Amino acid sequence: MEVRIFGDPVLRQRAHEVEDFDGSLVTLANDMLETMRAKEGVGLAANQVGILKRLFTWELDVGEEEAEIVGGAVVNPVLLDASEELQEGDEGCLSFPGLFYPVDRPLRIEVSHQDLTGDDHTVQLEGFLARVFLHEMDHLNGILFIDHLAEHDRKAAMKVMREQRLAEQGETPPPVAGGLLLGSTQPKRLGSR
């Protein structure tokens, strides 16, 4: 699946509650897990692949000596409680490739959600897994991790993303107001008539 990159309007939209727990939901979750693994992510929200459903996938290696992978799909998550105690940690996002910034998140959370068959669950999470769930739940509400950054970090991240988009499109950055407009037979100052 194509992971949507910052600038795509779907990333700012709130996802809709999942009501149909059928084979298509399982297929979507499996496709999202496959995409997340291919991109080497630990979480992926449906918005990030252009689908406005309250669903995200996650997967972590929790084995200390040998690989022990845990993960799955979370449907219609609701944050029930969050600790006042915060954890700071670098966060990245598949929709912001290559960018990592420090983000404060609650250390412990409680979340209710459904699985792919519609069964209800409540989980208490701590540390990195709490961070993963909060990051993905933000996506489902149209909130991006840059919204949690200090203003200077947010501006820096947005500048990098603009430059990446321009480079991918093969475009040069727009001229700076007051700079020379090159490539014409007569140099002109921008803003002059």
Secondary structure by P-SEA (a helix, b strand, c coil): ccccccccccccbbbcccccccaaaaaaaaaaaaaaaaaccccccccccccccccccccccccccccccbbbbbccccccccccbbbbbbbbbcccccbbbbbbcccccccccccccbbbbbbbbccaaaaaaaaaaaaaacccccccccaaaaaaaaaaaaaaaaaaacccccccccccccccccccccccc
